[in-house]
Amino acid sequence: MDAINATKARANLFKIMAFVNENSQPVTLTNSKGKNAVLIGEDDWNAIQETIYLNSVPGMAESLIKGKNTPIEKCISEEDFKW
């Protein structure tokens, strides 16, 4: 279910909402005027917003990549970290 026209979408809105939320798969809602829309689940939308925000912070992406590549034995334990 990648695309569905607006008329069918109206008739199956709750089913489509369940699908995008359960599968994390967006659905394109089409119309005859060529101005389509995309329906995504709320969790996916929140993740997109968070990613955009994190990418807007200077140096954040590089810091996350560096942290991901740091061996676990070189990390500070949570108990030793001062919040």
N, C-alpha and C positions, 0 to 999 in steps of 0.2 A: 504494500500500500504506500507508494511513493507520492502519488498525486491523485486528487479526487476533485470533481467539479463542485462548485458551491452548492448546487441544488442537492446533490447526493450527500454532501457534508452536513447540510442542515438536517437531513433526515436521519443521519447516523452520528450526530455530534458526540453523544456520550460514549459511543463505541470508539470513535476516533480519538477522543481525549484519553480513554483508557489505553489505547494502542500506543500513543506517543509517550505516555508515562511509563508503561510497562516495558517498552522496548528501546527507549531513548532514541527513537527514530522520528525525525521530523516528517510531516506530511505537507505537501504543497496543495493549497486550495486554489483551484483555477477558476477563471471566469471567461466569458466570451470577449471581454474587452482587453485581455492581455495583461491586466494588472493583477497578478497573483499575490497570494499571501502564504506565509509558512506558519504552521502550528507546531509548537514544540512544548514539551512538558515543562512545568515550573522549575523542577530541580535542574533541568538542563539549561534553562534560561539563567537561573541564578549562577550556575557554574560558568557560563559564558561571561556574565557581568563581572564575576570575580577574576576571571582570567584577564579580561580587558583592564580591570583596575590594577592587578599585579603587574601587568606589562607596562602600565603607565608610570610606575615607580622607578626612577632611575637606578640602574644596577640590580634591580630585583631578579630579573631573569638569570643574569650571570650568577648571582648569589645562590639561587635555587639549583642551578646546574652544578655549581661547585659543591654544594651540600650533598646533592644526590651522588656525586662521584667520590665523596669522602668515605674511606673505609670505616666501618662501624667501630673498629678498635681505636680510631683516632678521634672519635666523637666524645664529648663530655657527657657523663651520665646525667640523667634528669635530676637525681638527688643532689649532685654537686653543682648544678646550675642555680645561680641566684637570680630569682625573678625580681 
